């Protein structure tokens, strides 16, 4: 199966914007609550998104795979592996540079260096998403080249997700848990695009479907049943569809252009949110002005807006452009039509 999908659409950027905010919110809220030693009023919001937060991110990431699968391997690897590898190594090094003093004091120089090297085979911290995404792209192209029936791949991927697989090797466990959503995004892309178009036309029906999903998802979270094998797969898929509907409605309304911009630059936020998040989480409790829930919200705002400010400053000054743009030397293939010196992270 090799479905044809359209060019980039606004609702997809809205969806990616929702996804990146939910991911940053999770890290910000849980980190703040851990530091405070208690949960706050933001906790239920984060928990509500637990069944679909990462499944939807991978589902959206798979939507345009069909458009690039027939590229030659060199160009495909350049865009879908080397691209992510560059940003992974760069931001892994930046994160380690920030954390190194504390790690050296606790573990010693040798152990810290070992942790850094281990991160090349065992994805580090918040960067595991782009590490895994590169693997998903390679596996999907191999399967496409071998002409493996998509039904078989989807079935086996679903089995792996339901299993669940717990080897202790993060990349294997993450692959088993998430690949089904990425591959489903690729396989069902035409139907998801059609669903988004239908939602924009029949807004009332879409709102009704979203309300029903929200009740079912909320009930699964409230009862603690959402991680159960099989149910987690169903809720992840349902949540992905719900985000498609929500994003379509937002895009057709013409509002929240800032959310669309964040979605178009989601990897910028993903790469850089850890530092403003850590700073805000350290400073806010010292003020003694806010409860844990409010501090969690403020940390989320800082973590989302910090990378945006950094990116806009770089775009204006040209300094530090390599943080979000791949330099010419980090390419293994350059199509003739490409004239820019670097490729934007987003």
C-alpha positions as CSV (number, residue, x, y, z in Angstrom):
1,X,0.0,0.0,0.0
2,X,1.4,3.4,-1.0
3,X,-1.3,6.0,-0.3
4,X,-1.2,9.5,-1.9
5,X,-1.5,12.3,0.6
6,X,-1.8,16.1,0.0
7,X,0.7,18.8,0.8
8,X,1.0,20.3,4.3
9,X,-2.3,21.5,5.7
10,X,-3.0,24.0,8.5
11,X,-4.8,21.5,10.7
12,X,-1.7,19.4,10.9
13,X,0.3,22.2,12.3
14,X,-2.5,22.8,14.8
15,X,-2.3,19.1,15.8
16,X,1.5,19.3,16.2
17,X,1.1,22.4,18.3
18,X,-1.4,20.6,20.6
19,X,1.0,17.7,20.8
20,X,4.1,19.6,21.7
21,X,2.3,21.7,24.3
22,X,1.0,18.5,25.9
23,X,4.4,16.9,26.0
24,X,6.1,20.0,27.5
25,X,3.3,20.3,30.0
26,X,3.8,16.7,31.1
27,X,7.5,17.2,31.8
28,X,6.9,20.6,33.4
29,X,4.1,19.5,35.7
30,X,5.5,16.2,36.8
31,X,8.9,17.9,37.4
32,X,7.4,20.7,39.4
33,X,5.3,18.3,41.5
34,X,8.3,16.1,42.2
35,X,10.2,19.2,43.4
36,X,7.3,20.4,45.5
37,X,6.6,17.0,46.9
38,X,2.8,17.3,46.1
39,X,0.5,17.3,43.2
40,X,-1.3,20.5,42.0
41,X,-4.4,21.3,40.1
42,X,-2.6,20.9,36.8
43,X,-2.1,17.2,37.5
44,X,-5.6,16.0,36.2
45,X,-5.0,17.9,32.9
46,X,-1.7,16.1,32.3
47,X,-3.3,12.8,33.3
48,X,-6.2,13.3,30.9
49,X,-3.7,13.5,28.0
50,X,-1.8,10.4,29.1
51,X,-3.6,7.8,26.8
52,X,-3.1,9.8,23.6
53,X,-0.3,12.4,24.1
54,X,2.6,10.4,22.5
55,X,0.5,8.1,20.2
56,X,-0.9,11.2,18.5
57,X,2.5,12.7,18.1
58,X,3.7,9.6,16.2
59,X,0.4,9.3,14.3
60,X,0.8,12.9,12.9
61,X,4.5,12.2,12.2
62,X,3.5,9.3,9.9
63,X,1.0,11.2,7.8
64,X,3.4,12.3,5.1
65,X,5.7,9.2,4.9
66,X,4.0,8.1,1.7
67,X,5.3,11.2,-0.1
68,X,8.9,10.3,0.5
69,X,9.1,6.5,0.5
70,X,10.1,6.3,-3.2
71,X,13.1,8.6,-2.8
72,X,16.5,6.9,-3.3
73,X,18.0,5.7,-0.1
74,X,20.7,8.4,0.1
75,X,18.3,11.3,-0.1
76,X,15.8,9.5,2.2
77,X,18.5,8.9,4.9
78,X,19.6,12.4,4.6
79,X,16.2,13.8,5.3
80,X,14.8,11.3,7.7
81,X,17.9,10.0,9.6
82,X,20.9,12.3,9.3
83,X,18.6,15.2,9.8
84,X,17.4,13.9,13.2
85,X,20.8,12.5,14.1
86,X,22.4,16.0,13.7
87,X,19.9,17.6,16.1
88,X,20.0,14.6,18.5
89,X,23.8,14.7,18.9
90,X,23.9,18.5,19.0
91,X,21.2,18.8,21.7
92,X,22.4,15.8,23.6
93,X,25.8,17.5,23.9
94,X,24.2,20.8,25.0
95,X,22.1,19.0,27.6
96,X,25.1,17.1,28.9
97,X,27.1,20.3,29.1
98,X,24.4,21.8,31.3
99,X,24.1,18.8,33.5
100,X,27.7,17.7,33.5
101,X,28.9,19.6,36.7
102,X,26.2,17.9,38.8
103,X,26.8,14.5,37.2
104,X,30.5,14.7,37.7
105,X,30.1,15.7,41.3
106,X,27.7,12.7,41.9
107,X,29.2,10.1,39.5
108,X,32.7,11.2,38.7
109,X,34.2,12.1,35.3
110,X,34.6,8.6,34.0
111,X,31.0,7.6,34.7
112,X,29.7,10.8,33.3
113,X,31.6,10.3,30.1
114,X,30.2,6.8,30.0
115,X,26.6,8.1,30.3
116,X,27.3,10.4,27.4
117,X,28.5,7.6,25.2
118,X,25.7,5.3,26.3
119,X,23.2,8.0,25.0
120,X,24.2,7.2,21.4
121,X,22.6,3.7,21.8
122,X,20.2,4.4,24.6
123,X,18.3,7.6,23.9
124,X,18.8,10.3,26.5
125,X,16.1,12.1,28.5
126,X,13.6,14.1,26.5
127,X,15.4,13.5,23.2
128,X,14.2,9.9,22.7
129,X,11.3,11.0,20.4
130,X,13.6,12.1,17.5
131,X,15.9,9.2,18.0
132,X,13.0,6.8,17.7
133,X,11.4,8.8,14.8
134,X,14.5,8.2,12.7
135,X,14.3,4.4,13.3
136,X,10.6,4.4,12.4
137,X,11.4,6.1,9.0
138,X,14.1,3.5,8.2
139,X,11.9,0.5,9.2
140,X,9.0,1.8,7.2
141,X,11.1,2.2,4.1
142,X,12.6,-1.2,4.4
143,X,9.1,-2.8,4.8
144,X,7.9,-0.8,1.8
145,X,10.9,-2.0,-0.3
146,X,10.3,-5.6,0.7
147,X,6.6,-5.1,-0.2
148,X,5.4,-6.5,3.1
149,X,1.6,-6.3,3.2
150,X,0.6,-3.3,5.3
151,X,-2.1,-5.4,7.0
152,X,0.5,-7.8,8.3
153,X,2.8,-5.0,9.5
154,X,-0.1,-3.2,11.2
155,X,-1.2,-6.4,12.9
156,X,2.2,-7.3,14.2
157,X,2.8,-3.7,15.4
158,X,-0.5,-3.8,17.3
159,X,0.5,-7.1,18.9
160,X,3.8,-5.6,20.0
161,X,2.0,-2.6,21.6
162,X,-0.5,-4.9,23.4
163,X,2.1,-7.4,24.6
164,X,3.5,-5.2,26.3
165,X,7.3,-5.5,25.6
166,X,9.5,-4.8,28.6
167,X,13.1,-5.7,27.9
168,X,14.8,-2.9,29.8
169,X,16.3,-1.7,26.5
170,X,14.6,1.6,26.1
171,X,14.7,1.8,22.3
172,X,13.2,-1.7,21.9
173,X,10.5,-1.0,24.4
174,X,9.7,2.4,22.9
175,X,9.6,0.9,19.4
176,X,7.2,-1.9,20.5
177,X,4.9,0.6,22.2
178,X,4.8,3.4,19.6
179,X,5.5,2.0,16.1
180,X,1.9,1.0,15.5
181,X,0.8,4.6,15.8
182,X,3.4,5.9,13.4
183,X,2.6,3.2,10.9
184,X,-1.1,3.8,11.2
185,X,-0.5,7.4,10.4
186,X,1.2,6.4,7.2
187,X,-1.4,3.7,6.2
188,X,-4.6,5.6,7.1
189,X,-3.3,9.1,6.1
190,X,-5.9,9.5,3.2
191,X,-8.8,8.6,5.6
192,X,-7.5,10.9,8.3
193,X,-7.3,13.8,5.7
194,X,-10.8,13.0,4.6
195,X,-12.0,12.9,8.2
196,X,-10.4,16.3,8.9
197,X,-12.1,17.8,5.8
198,X,-15.5,16.3,6.9
199,X,-15.1,17.7,10.4
200,X,-14.6,21.2,9.0
201,X,-17.9,20.8,7.0
202,X,-20.0,19.1,9.8
203,X,-18.8,21.0,12.9
204,X,-21.7,20.0,15.1
205,X,-21.2,16.3,14.5
206,X,-17.5,16.7,15.1
207,X,-18.1,18.4,18.4
208,X,-20.4,15.7,19.4
209,X,-17.8,13.0,18.6
210,X,-15.2,14.9,20.5
211,X,-17.5,15.2,23.6
212,X,-18.2,11.4,23.5
213,X,-14.5,10.7,23.2
214,X,-13.6,13.1,26.1
215,X,-16.0,11.3,28.4
216,X,-14.7,7.9,27.6
217,X,-11.1,9.0,27.8
218,X,-11.7,10.8,31.1
219,X,-13.5,7.7,32.5
220,X,-10.5,5.5,31.6
221,X,-8.1,7.9,33.2
222,X,-10.3,8.3,36.3
223,X,-10.5,4.6,36.9
224,X,-6.9,4.0,36.1
225,X,-7.7,1.4,33.4
226,X,-6.1,3.3,30.5
227,X,-2.7,1.5,30.6
228,X,-4.4,-2.0,30.3
229,X,-3.2,-4.0,27.3
230,X,-5.5,-3.5,24.3
231,X,-7.3,-0.6,26.0
232,X,-4.2,1.6,25.7
233,X,-4.0,0.9,22.0
234,X,-7.7,1.7,21.5
235,X,-7.5,4.9,23.6
236,X,-4.3,6.0,21.8
237,X,-6.0,5.5,18.4
238,X,-9.2,7.2,19.5
239,X,-7.2,10.1,21.0
240,X,-5.3,10.5,17.7
241,X,-8.6,10.7,15.8
242,X,-10.0,13.2,18.4
243,X,-7.0,15.5,18.0
244,X,-7.5,15.3,14.2
245,X,-11.1,16.5,14.7
246,X,-10.1,19.2,17.2
247,X,-7.3,20.5,15.0
248,X,-9.5,20.6,11.9
249,X,-12.1,22.7,13.8
250,X,-9.4,25.1,15.0
251,X,-7.9,25.4,11.6
252,X,-11.2,26.0,9.9
253,X,-12.1,28.7,12.5
254,X,-9.1,30.8,11.5
255,X,-8.2,31.4,15.1
256,X,-5.2,30.4,17.2
257,X,-2.6,31.2,14.6
258,X,0.0,31.1,17.3
259,X,-0.8,27.4,17.9
260,X,-0.3,26.7,14.1
261,X,3.0,28.5,14.3
262,X,4.1,26.4,17.3
263,X,3.1,23.3,15.4
264,X,5.1,24.3,12.4
265,X,8.1,24.8,14.7
266,X,7.4,22.0,17.1
267,X,10.8,20.5,16.9
268,X,12.3,23.8,17.9
269,X,10.3,23.8,21.1
270,X,11.0,20.1,21.6
271,X,14.8,20.5,21.4
272,X,15.2,23.5,23.6
273,X,12.4,23.4,26.3
274,X,14.4,21.6,28.9
275,X,16.6,24.6,29.9
276,X,13.9,27.3,30.5
277,X,11.8,24.5,32.2
278,X,14.6,23.7,34.6
279,X,15.3,27.3,35.4
280,X,11.7,28.2,36.0
281,X,11.3,25.0,38.2
282,X,14.3,26.1,40.3
283,X,13.3,29.8,40.7
284,X,9.6,29.8,41.2
285,X,9.5,27.9,44.5
286,X,12.0,30.4,45.9
287,X,9.5,33.2,45.4
288,X,6.9,31.5,47.6
289,X,4.1,33.3,45.8
290,X,2.2,30.4,44.1
291,X,0.7,27.1,44.8
292,X,2.1,24.0,43.1
293,X,-0.6,24.0,40.3
294,X,0.1,27.6,39.4
295,X,3.8,27.1,39.5
296,X,3.3,24.1,37.1
297,X,1.4,26.3,34.7
298,X,4.1,29.0,34.8
299,X,6.8,26.4,34.3
300,X,4.9,25.1,31.2
301,X,4.6,28.7,29.9
302,X,8.3,29.3,30.4
303,X,9.3,25.9,28.8
304,X,7.1,26.6,25.7
305,X,7.9,30.3,25.2
306,X,11.6,30.1,26.0
307,X,12.5,28.2,22.8
308,X,10.3,30.5,20.8
309,X,12.1,33.6,22.1
310,X,15.5,31.9,21.4
311,X,14.4,30.9,17.8
312,X,13.1,34.4,17.0
313,X,16.3,36.0,18.4
314,X,18.4,33.7,16.2
315,X,16.3,34.4,13.1
316,X,16.8,38.2,13.8
317,X,20.5,38.2,14.6
318,X,21.7,35.1,12.7
319,X,23.7,34.1,15.7
320,X,23.5,30.4,16.7
321,X,21.6,29.5,13.5
322,X,23.2,26.0,13.7
323,X,21.0,25.2,16.8
324,X,17.9,24.8,14.6
325,X,19.3,24.6,11.1
326,X,21.4,21.8,9.7
327,X,24.7,23.1,8.2
328,X,25.9,22.1,4.7
329,X,28.5,19.7,6.1
330,X,25.8,17.7,8.0
331,X,24.2,16.6,4.7
332,X,24.9,13.4,2.8
333,X,22.6,14.4,-0.1
334,X,21.7,17.8,-1.6
335,X,19.0,17.9,-4.3
336,X,19.7,20.4,-7.1
337,X,16.7,22.5,-6.2
338,X,17.9,23.2,-2.7
339,X,19.7,26.5,-2.5
340,X,19.7,27.2,1.2
341,X,22.9,26.7,3.2
342,X,21.1,24.7,5.8
343,X,17.9,22.8,6.4
344,X,15.6,24.1,9.1
345,X,14.9,21.8,12.0
346,X,11.2,22.1,11.5
